Amino acid sequence: MNDQKHGNPIRLLLVDEFALFRASLGRFLASEPGLEVVGECGSCDEALDLLQHVKADVLLFDFEARLGEDFISAARQAGYDGQFLIVAGSVDVRKSALALKLGATGVFLKSEALDRLVQAIHVVAHGEVWIDPKVIRLLAEQFFFPYQRLTKEPQIPLGERERNVLDGIVRGLTNRKIGDGMGLSESSVKNIVQRLFGITGVKTRGQLVRIALEGSFDARQANDRHSKDTVLAGRARPERSVHL
């Protein structure tokens, strides 16, 4: 994986069916310090062919652009070991959750500013999760519900405090803001986050987000989420993208 500490640029492969958008985005990203565009493609087949000849750290593509889930699987099978950043034209909760489940590291909306795309690229290039705030709001409202559980993996039951902290993490809140909403100190929230790491076997907040969006938690949370005991329900929506 790319290591900017050693002066290596983040290598980007752009995949989008619209040539004008692809070319414009490519010119912009190529002009940014620390980024290098190694290729531009208009289809899944073109991208898979190009990946045999170039090395990319981040692959940007639209989940809607006649590529979809098969593209992520096919790229992995072809030996691509970099990150996937979905650059979507619209918000689709189920497809966003599915893309993250399949291995995408981020979801960015085309309506957002280009400088935020650069920020998202740097985040996902280092293996963390970036999710657009609009996508976060919809996912946070629905990620506990049964239709979001896309696999039959073992479910992980959580206590009320763990559920509330996880809810805050998915919403992009800091430990301090989560604690304010729950009446807990920042250090107490940090301890719960560490407990979540232990329960799930992950090491980062971004990985917790992914597990939550996969729907691998206890379905009983769907009923608890809107009860009076769910402290964070209905509180302020996120003010920033998740990059954890």
C-alpha beads as a LAMMPS data file, in Angstrom:
LAMMPS data file: protein, C-alpha beads

244 atoms
243 bonds

1 atom types
1 bond types

-500.0 500.0 xlo xhi
-500.0 500.0 ylo yhi
-500.0 500.0 zlo zhi

Masses

1 110.0

Atoms # bond

1 1 1 0.000 0.000 0.000
2 1 1 1.021 3.555 -0.635
3 1 1 3.187 5.273 1.982
4 1 1 3.269 9.041 1.608
5 1 1 5.849 9.347 4.366
6 1 1 8.314 8.043 1.816
7 1 1 7.140 10.451 -0.876
8 1 1 5.100 7.947 -2.864
9 1 1 1.948 9.378 -4.489
10 1 1 -1.414 7.689 -4.107
11 1 1 -2.062 5.943 -7.410
12 1 1 -5.627 6.281 -8.692
13 1 1 -7.634 4.359 -11.263
14 1 1 -10.849 6.095 -12.398
15 1 1 -13.773 4.053 -13.709
16 1 1 -16.869 5.888 -14.927
17 1 1 -19.041 5.410 -18.005
18 1 1 -19.283 9.163 -18.662
19 1 1 -16.154 10.192 -20.557
20 1 1 -16.477 13.932 -19.895
21 1 1 -16.829 13.464 -16.147
22 1 1 -14.014 10.938 -16.107
23 1 1 -11.639 13.170 -18.057
24 1 1 -12.431 16.275 -15.996
25 1 1 -11.992 14.440 -12.732
26 1 1 -8.780 12.879 -13.969
27 1 1 -7.271 16.262 -14.853
28 1 1 -8.186 17.691 -11.471
29 1 1 -6.821 14.778 -9.448
30 1 1 -3.634 14.600 -11.535
31 1 1 -2.931 18.226 -10.603
32 1 1 -3.194 17.527 -6.866
33 1 1 0.039 17.008 -4.881
34 1 1 0.442 13.457 -3.635
35 1 1 -1.945 11.966 -6.198
36 1 1 -1.207 10.177 -9.471
37 1 1 -3.830 9.036 -11.984
38 1 1 -2.565 5.781 -13.482
39 1 1 -5.566 5.135 -15.702
40 1 1 -9.105 6.009 -16.746
41 1 1 -11.696 3.467 -17.882
42 1 1 -15.288 3.510 -19.034
43 1 1 -16.212 -0.069 -18.179
44 1 1 -15.518 -2.939 -15.838
45 1 1 -13.804 -4.984 -18.540
46 1 1 -11.462 -2.112 -19.412
47 1 1 -10.562 -1.641 -15.752
48 1 1 -9.851 -5.340 -15.214
49 1 1 -7.597 -5.368 -18.269
50 1 1 -5.752 -2.260 -17.130
51 1 1 -5.219 -3.668 -13.639
52 1 1 -3.057 -6.339 -15.226
53 1 1 -0.599 -3.632 -16.292
54 1 1 -0.783 -0.859 -13.694
55 1 1 -0.639 -0.678 -9.910
56 1 1 -3.383 1.326 -8.206
57 1 1 -3.852 2.182 -4.539
58 1 1 -7.417 3.518 -4.826
59 1 1 -9.987 2.580 -7.443
60 1 1 -12.762 5.157 -7.866
61 1 1 -15.987 4.016 -9.521
62 1 1 -19.739 4.486 -9.537
63 1 1 -21.640 1.493 -8.164
64 1 1 -24.443 2.327 -10.613
65 1 1 -22.310 2.516 -13.738
66 1 1 -23.103 -0.986 -15.028
67 1 1 -20.343 -2.233 -12.760
68 1 1 -21.880 -3.119 -9.419
69 1 1 -20.968 -5.887 -7.043
70 1 1 -19.427 -8.172 -9.646
71 1 1 -16.732 -5.600 -10.349
72 1 1 -15.423 -5.572 -6.779
73 1 1 -15.285 -9.371 -6.680
74 1 1 -13.719 -9.588 -10.130
75 1 1 -11.055 -7.012 -9.277
76 1 1 -10.105 -8.935 -6.141
77 1 1 -9.919 -12.166 -8.084
78 1 1 -7.677 -10.411 -10.612
79 1 1 -5.242 -9.629 -7.800
80 1 1 -6.175 -6.019 -6.996
81 1 1 -5.329 -5.420 -3.320
82 1 1 -6.007 -1.691 -3.066
83 1 1 -9.018 0.263 -1.843
84 1 1 -12.391 0.930 -3.488
85 1 1 -13.981 4.378 -3.220
86 1 1 -17.532 4.600 -4.553
87 1 1 -18.144 7.957 -6.264
88 1 1 -21.929 7.902 -6.601
89 1 1 -24.371 10.203 -8.319
90 1 1 -27.164 9.554 -5.814
91 1 1 -27.816 8.084 -2.385
92 1 1 -28.949 4.471 -2.323
93 1 1 -28.935 3.037 1.193
94 1 1 -29.024 -0.622 0.272
95 1 1 -26.433 -0.358 -2.471
96 1 1 -24.153 1.699 -0.237
97 1 1 -24.361 -0.922 2.506
98 1 1 -23.815 -3.690 -0.037
99 1 1 -20.766 -1.930 -1.510
100 1 1 -19.229 -1.600 1.957
101 1 1 -20.033 -5.224 2.684
102 1 1 -18.315 -6.330 -0.514
103 1 1 -15.149 -4.431 0.290
104 1 1 -15.568 -0.759 -0.611
105 1 1 -13.813 1.546 1.854
106 1 1 -15.874 4.645 1.208
107 1 1 -18.917 6.264 -0.356
108 1 1 -18.567 9.765 -1.818
109 1 1 -21.308 11.715 -3.613
110 1 1 -20.577 13.510 -6.881
111 1 1 -22.474 16.546 -5.595
112 1 1 -19.770 17.200 -2.974
113 1 1 -16.798 19.553 -3.424
114 1 1 -13.680 18.268 -5.142
115 1 1 -11.423 19.179 -2.235
116 1 1 -13.472 16.815 -0.067
117 1 1 -12.916 14.078 -2.630
118 1 1 -9.180 14.606 -2.267
119 1 1 -9.587 14.287 1.503
120 1 1 -11.649 11.107 1.069
121 1 1 -8.986 9.595 -1.181
122 1 1 -6.269 10.192 1.406
123 1 1 -8.449 8.638 4.116
124 1 1 -9.368 5.462 2.243
125 1 1 -5.838 5.056 0.869
126 1 1 -4.773 4.369 4.456
127 1 1 -7.493 1.772 5.002
128 1 1 -10.012 3.882 6.899
129 1 1 -13.691 4.429 6.096
130 1 1 -15.153 7.550 4.494
131 1 1 -18.916 7.874 4.201
132 1 1 -20.754 10.953 2.921
133 1 1 -22.934 12.613 5.602
134 1 1 -26.144 12.085 3.568
135 1 1 -25.380 8.405 3.314
136 1 1 -24.538 8.256 7.027
137 1 1 -27.917 9.703 8.004
138 1 1 -29.836 7.125 6.011
139 1 1 -27.632 4.224 7.061
140 1 1 -27.760 5.241 10.721
141 1 1 -31.568 5.194 10.579
142 1 1 -31.748 1.778 8.978
143 1 1 -28.594 -0.255 9.565
144 1 1 -30.094 -2.288 12.425
145 1 1 -33.095 -3.461 10.421
146 1 1 -33.401 -6.985 8.980
147 1 1 -33.241 -6.142 5.260
148 1 1 -29.830 -4.622 5.792
149 1 1 -28.422 -7.941 6.993
150 1 1 -26.950 -9.147 3.751
151 1 1 -25.313 -12.345 4.997
152 1 1 -26.018 -15.176 7.407
153 1 1 -22.923 -14.575 9.470
154 1 1 -23.190 -15.052 13.249
155 1 1 -24.914 -12.114 14.901
156 1 1 -23.267 -10.252 17.755
157 1 1 -25.565 -9.227 20.646
158 1 1 -24.766 -5.920 22.339
159 1 1 -25.838 -4.234 25.533
160 1 1 -27.679 -0.902 25.558
161 1 1 -24.581 1.233 26.149
162 1 1 -22.628 -0.575 23.442
163 1 1 -25.505 -0.069 20.993
164 1 1 -25.703 3.641 21.760
165 1 1 -21.963 4.148 21.400
166 1 1 -21.944 2.201 18.147
167 1 1 -24.838 4.327 16.930
168 1 1 -22.809 7.455 17.656
169 1 1 -19.759 6.077 15.859
170 1 1 -21.809 5.345 12.736
171 1 1 -23.186 8.891 12.884
172 1 1 -19.643 10.245 12.830
173 1 1 -19.663 11.607 16.384
174 1 1 -16.558 11.962 18.528
175 1 1 -16.268 10.185 21.880
176 1 1 -16.952 13.495 23.634
177 1 1 -20.171 14.118 21.707
178 1 1 -21.318 10.556 22.247
179 1 1 -20.654 10.951 25.963
180 1 1 -22.581 14.226 26.099
181 1 1 -25.607 12.512 24.592
182 1 1 -25.403 9.584 26.996
183 1 1 -24.409 11.431 30.151
184 1 1 -21.021 9.706 30.242
185 1 1 -17.463 10.982 30.435
186 1 1 -15.250 10.859 27.375
187 1 1 -13.043 8.247 29.052
188 1 1 -16.079 6.046 29.771
189 1 1 -17.066 6.171 26.115
190 1 1 -13.498 5.319 25.147
191 1 1 -13.672 2.253 27.396
192 1 1 -16.902 1.156 25.714
193 1 1 -15.302 1.623 22.301
194 1 1 -12.437 -0.611 23.432
195 1 1 -14.987 -3.142 24.631
196 1 1 -16.641 -3.054 21.199
197 1 1 -13.238 -3.735 19.656
198 1 1 -12.912 -6.771 21.906
199 1 1 -16.428 -8.036 21.193
200 1 1 -16.080 -7.727 17.430
201 1 1 -12.393 -8.526 17.063
202 1 1 -11.634 -5.332 15.085
203 1 1 -9.044 -2.640 15.739
204 1 1 -10.457 0.599 14.308
205 1 1 -13.657 2.639 14.426
206 1 1 -13.896 2.342 10.656
207 1 1 -14.035 -1.434 10.935
208 1 1 -16.795 -1.098 13.532
209 1 1 -18.780 1.000 11.063
210 1 1 -18.391 -1.654 8.409
211 1 1 -19.574 -4.437 10.740
212 1 1 -22.581 -2.336 11.746
213 1 1 -23.513 -1.664 8.140
214 1 1 -23.185 -5.347 7.322
215 1 1 -25.963 -5.937 9.846
216 1 1 -23.996 -8.451 11.907
217 1 1 -25.493 -7.252 15.183
218 1 1 -28.469 -8.538 17.115
219 1 1 -31.786 -7.868 15.328
220 1 1 -33.393 -6.941 18.647
221 1 1 -31.688 -3.580 18.297
222 1 1 -34.273 -2.664 15.665
223 1 1 -36.942 -2.500 18.353
224 1 1 -34.705 -0.835 20.931
225 1 1 -33.462 1.822 18.542
226 1 1 -36.641 3.901 18.664
227 1 1 -37.495 3.218 22.304
228 1 1 -37.182 5.795 25.069
229 1 1 -34.056 4.037 26.264
230 1 1 -32.120 4.740 23.070
231 1 1 -30.359 7.921 24.116
232 1 1 -28.993 8.962 20.736
233 1 1 -32.162 8.445 18.728
234 1 1 -33.373 11.673 17.197
235 1 1 -30.313 13.683 18.197
236 1 1 -28.271 15.925 15.959
237 1 1 -27.319 14.541 12.572
238 1 1 -23.650 14.285 11.601
239 1 1 -21.882 17.429 10.507
240 1 1 -19.053 15.674 8.698
241 1 1 -18.206 12.552 6.776
242 1 1 -17.113 9.515 8.713
243 1 1 -13.347 9.129 8.436
244 1 1 -12.473 7.108 11.445

Bonds

1 1 1 2
2 1 2 3
3 1 3 4
4 1 4 5
5 1 5 6
6 1 6 7
7 1 7 8
8 1 8 9
9 1 9 10
10 1 10 11
11 1 11 12
12 1 12 13
13 1 13 14
14 1 14 15
15 1 15 16
16 1 16 17
17 1 17 18
18 1 18 19
19 1 19 20
20 1 20 21
21 1 21 22
22 1 22 23
23 1 23 24
24 1 24 25
25 1 25 26
26 1 26 27
27 1 27 28
28 1 28 29
29 1 29 30
30 1 30 31
31 1 31 32
32 1 32 33
33 1 33 34
34 1 34 35
35 1 35 36
36 1 36 37
37 1 37 38
38 1 38 39
39 1 39 40
40 1 40 41
41 1 41 42
42 1 42 43
43 1 43 44
44 1 44 45
45 1 45 46
46 1 46 47
47 1 47 48
48 1 48 49
49 1 49 50
50 1 50 51
51 1 51 52
52 1 52 53
53 1 53 54
54 1 54 55
55 1 55 56
56 1 56 57
57 1 57 58
58 1 58 59
59 1 59 60
60 1 60 61
61 1 61 62
62 1 62 63
63 1 63 64
64 1 64 65
65 1 65 66
66 1 66 67
67 1 67 68
68 1 68 69
69 1 69 70
70 1 70 71
71 1 71 72
72 1 72 73
73 1 73 74
74 1 74 75
75 1 75 76
76 1 76 77
77 1 77 78
78 1 78 79
79 1 79 80
80 1 80 81
81 1 81 82
82 1 82 83
83 1 83 84
84 1 84 85
85 1 85 86
86 1 86 87
87 1 87 88
88 1 88 89
89 1 89 90
90 1 90 91
91 1 91 92
92 1 92 93
93 1 93 94
94 1 94 95
95 1 95 96
96 1 96 97
97 1 97 98
98 1 98 99
99 1 99 100
100 1 100 101
101 1 101 102
102 1 102 103
103 1 103 104
104 1 104 105
105 1 105 106
106 1 106 107
107 1 107 108
108 1 108 109
109 1 109 110
110 1 110 111
111 1 111 112
112 1 112 113
113 1 113 114
114 1 114 115
115 1 115 116
116 1 116 117
117 1 117 118
118 1 118 119
119 1 119 120
120 1 120 121
121 1 121 122
122 1 122 123
123 1 123 124
124 1 124 125
125 1 125 126
126 1 126 127
127 1 127 128
128 1 128 129
129 1 129 130
130 1 130 131
131 1 131 132
132 1 132 133
133 1 133 134
134 1 134 135
135 1 135 136
136 1 136 137
137 1 137 138
138 1 138 139
139 1 139 140
140 1 140 141
141 1 141 142
142 1 142 143
143 1 143 144
144 1 144 145
145 1 145 146
146 1 146 147
147 1 147 148
148 1 148 149
149 1 149 150
150 1 150 151
151 1 151 152
152 1 152 153
153 1 153 154
154 1 154 155
155 1 155 156
156 1 156 157
157 1 157 158
158 1 158 159
159 1 159 160
160 1 160 161
161 1 161 162
162 1 162 163
163 1 163 164
164 1 164 165
165 1 165 166
166 1 166 167
167 1 167 168
168 1 168 169
169 1 169 170
170 1 170 171
171 1 171 172
172 1 172 173
173 1 173 174
174 1 174 175
175 1 175 176
176 1 176 177
177 1 177 178
178 1 178 179
179 1 179 180
180 1 180 181
181 1 181 182
182 1 182 183
183 1 183 184
184 1 184 185
185 1 185 186
186 1 186 187
187 1 187 188
188 1 188 189
189 1 189 190
190 1 190 191
191 1 191 192
192 1 192 193
193 1 193 194
194 1 194 195
195 1 195 196
196 1 196 197
197 1 197 198
198 1 198 199
199 1 199 200
200 1 200 201
201 1 201 202
202 1 202 203
203 1 203 204
204 1 204 205
205 1 205 206
206 1 206 207
207 1 207 208
208 1 208 209
209 1 209 210
210 1 210 211
211 1 211 212
212 1 212 213
213 1 213 214
214 1 214 215
215 1 215 216
216 1 216 217
217 1 217 218
218 1 218 219
219 1 219 220
220 1 220 221
221 1 221 222
222 1 222 223
223 1 223 224
224 1 224 225
225 1 225 226
226 1 226 227
227 1 227 228
228 1 228 229
229 1 229 230
230 1 230 231
231 1 231 232
232 1 232 233
233 1 233 234
234 1 234 235
235 1 235 236
236 1 236 237
237 1 237 238
238 1 238 239
239 1 239 240
240 1 240 241
241 1 241 242
242 1 242 243
243 1 243 244
